[in-house]
Amino acid sequence: MSIEINNESVVPVDEAALQRLAIYALDQLHVHPDAELAIVLVDEAAMEQLHVQWMDEPGPTDVLSFPMDELRPGTEESITPAGLLGDIVLCPQVAIAQAEEAGHGALDEMLLLTTHGILHLLGFDHAEPAEEKEMFGIQRDILSGFSLAERRP
């Protein structure tokens, strides 16, 4: 798995944890080991600019996903082909504020947002109630499994 992380923000982030999560999530979703993913961490001004440009919405957001090769999750019998998964852009400042509001740590929020972004890259959405239920269920399963895997020696 080729996962490039570039922290362009002023906020220190546990990039190794984000990378471990991304590897875990992509493995759980049966994505080809040669797939490529980029995660970019940006400040609020840069995120606001992207949010306006791509979503036509004001203000910074927490995460944006930019799919490339339109890959979809595989199965145990048939993994996805190798390719460019795309880019995930995270805003640590927004994530920190959301984490405080939700009552959990900033890293937990960034792990959640990274998982959310990966699912969007693989074609999941949450516009409709059934889609939301499916996507958020997979997101929860990945985060729970990753948390358990991180606690193992």
Secondary structure per residue as TSV (DSSP state, phi and psi in degrees):
chain	resnum	aa	ss	phi	psi
A	1	M	-	360.0	127.9
A	2	S	E	-102.4	107.7
A	3	I	E	-123.2	113.5
A	4	E	E	-102.8	129.3
A	5	I	E	-119.2	129.0
A	6	N	E	-128.4	111.4
A	7	N	E	-93.4	100.6
A	8	E	-	-95.3	1.3
A	9	S	S	-89.3	172.3
A	10	V	S	-91.5	0.4
A	11	V	S	-93.2	124.9
A	12	P	-	-68.5	134.2
A	13	V	-	-132.0	143.7
A	14	D	-	-74.7	83.9
A	15	E	H	-63.7	-33.4
A	16	A	H	-63.3	-38.9
A	17	A	H	-66.4	-41.2
A	18	L	H	-61.9	-39.8
A	19	Q	H	-67.1	-43.3
A	20	R	H	-61.2	-42.5
A	21	L	H	-62.5	-46.1
A	22	A	H	-60.5	-43.8
A	23	I	H	-61.4	-45.7
A	24	Y	H	-61.0	-48.4
A	25	A	H	-62.5	-46.0
A	26	L	H	-65.5	-35.0
A	27	D	H	-65.9	-43.8
A	28	Q	H	-63.0	-30.5
A	29	L	T	-93.2	7.8
A	30	H	T	57.8	45.9
A	31	V	-	-90.5	139.7
A	32	H	-	-52.8	137.8
A	33	P	T	-62.3	-17.4
A	34	D	T	-94.3	7.3
A	35	A	-	-66.1	151.6
A	36	E	E	-117.2	136.9
A	37	L	E	-137.1	138.8
A	38	A	E	-119.5	135.6
A	39	I	E	-120.7	123.0
A	40	V	E	-119.3	131.2
A	41	L	E	-105.8	124.3
A	42	V	-	-128.2	162.7
A	43	D	-	-80.0	174.7
A	44	E	H	-61.8	-38.5
A	45	A	H	-64.6	-44.4
A	46	A	H	-65.8	-39.5
A	47	M	H	-67.9	-39.0
A	48	E	H	-61.5	-42.1
A	49	Q	H	-60.9	-44.7
A	50	L	H	-65.6	-40.0
A	51	H	H	-62.4	-42.8
A	52	V	H	-67.9	-46.5
A	53	Q	H	-62.2	-44.7
A	54	W	H	-99.5	-26.9
A	55	M	H	-115.2	-7.5
A	56	D	-	55.6	39.1
A	57	E	-	-125.6	139.1
A	58	P	-	-76.8	158.8
A	59	G	S	81.3	159.4
A	60	P	-	-73.9	151.6
A	61	T	-	-118.8	176.3
A	62	D	S	-82.5	-43.7
A	63	V	E	-149.3	141.6
A	64	L	E	-128.8	145.1
A	65	S	E	-121.6	137.3
A	66	F	E	-126.4	90.7
A	67	P	E	-67.7	149.9
A	68	M	S	-111.0	-70.6
A	69	D	S	-92.2	9.9
A	70	E	-	51.0	45.6
A	71	L	-	-71.4	153.6
A	72	R	-	-124.8	159.0
A	73	P	-	-59.1	148.5
A	74	G	-	-97.7	-164.0
A	75	T	-	-131.1	173.2
A	76	E	S	-59.3	-35.6
A	77	E	S	-81.0	-25.4
A	78	S	S	-146.4	96.0
A	79	I	-	-74.8	162.5
A	80	T	-	-64.2	157.1
A	81	P	-	-69.5	160.5
A	82	A	S	-67.0	151.4
A	83	G	-	169.6	-174.7
A	84	L	E	-89.5	110.8
A	85	L	E	-67.2	-47.3
A	86	G	E	135.8	-160.9
A	87	D	E	-119.8	141.2
A	88	I	E	-115.4	130.7
A	89	V	E	-115.0	122.7
A	90	L	E	-113.8	147.3
A	91	C	-	-114.6	102.6
A	92	P	H	-57.4	-36.4
A	93	Q	H	-62.6	-42.8
A	94	V	H	-67.0	-40.7
A	95	A	H	-61.5	-41.2
A	96	I	H	-62.7	-45.0
A	97	A	H	-62.6	-42.3
A	98	Q	H	-66.3	-38.4
A	99	A	H	-63.6	-43.1
A	100	E	H	-61.7	-43.5
A	101	E	H	-64.9	-36.2
A	102	A	H	-84.4	-13.7
A	103	G	T	81.5	27.9
A	104	H	S	-134.8	177.8
A	105	G	-	-74.7	157.1
A	106	A	H	-62.7	-39.5
A	107	L	H	-63.8	-41.5
A	108	D	H	-58.3	-40.5
A	109	E	H	-65.9	-41.3
A	110	M	H	-69.0	-32.7
A	111	L	H	-66.3	-42.7
A	112	L	H	-61.2	-46.4
A	113	L	H	-66.2	-35.7
A	114	T	H	-65.0	-44.4
A	115	T	H	-61.0	-45.2
A	116	H	H	-58.2	-45.3
A	117	G	H	-63.3	-41.9
A	118	I	H	-61.3	-43.9
A	119	L	H	-62.1	-39.9
A	120	H	H	-62.7	-40.6
A	121	L	H	-60.8	-29.6
A	122	L	T	-93.2	13.6
A	123	G	T	95.2	0.9
A	124	F	-	-77.6	150.9
A	125	D	-	-145.5	171.2
A	126	H	-	-137.4	30.7
A	127	A	S	-72.6	-35.1
A	128	E	S	-107.1	150.2
A	129	P	H	-53.9	-41.2
A	130	A	H	-67.2	-39.2
A	131	E	H	-65.3	-43.0
A	132	E	H	-61.4	-44.3
A	133	K	H	-60.3	-44.9
A	134	E	H	-65.2	-51.1
A	135	M	H	-62.8	-47.1
A	136	F	H	-69.3	-29.4
A	137	G	H	-66.5	-44.8
A	138	I	H	-64.4	-43.0
A	139	Q	H	-57.8	-46.8
A	140	R	H	-61.9	-43.9
A	141	D	H	-62.5	-42.5
A	142	I	H	-63.9	-47.1
A	143	L	H	-64.8	-39.2
A	144	S	H	-65.0	-46.0
A	145	G	H	-63.5	-40.3
A	146	F	H	-64.9	-42.1
A	147	S	H	-59.9	-43.4
A	148	L	H	-64.1	-43.6
A	149	A	H	-63.0	-36.2
A	150	E	H	-69.0	-26.5
A	151	R	H	-83.8	-15.8
A	152	R	-	-72.0	143.7
A	153	P	-	-69.2	360.0
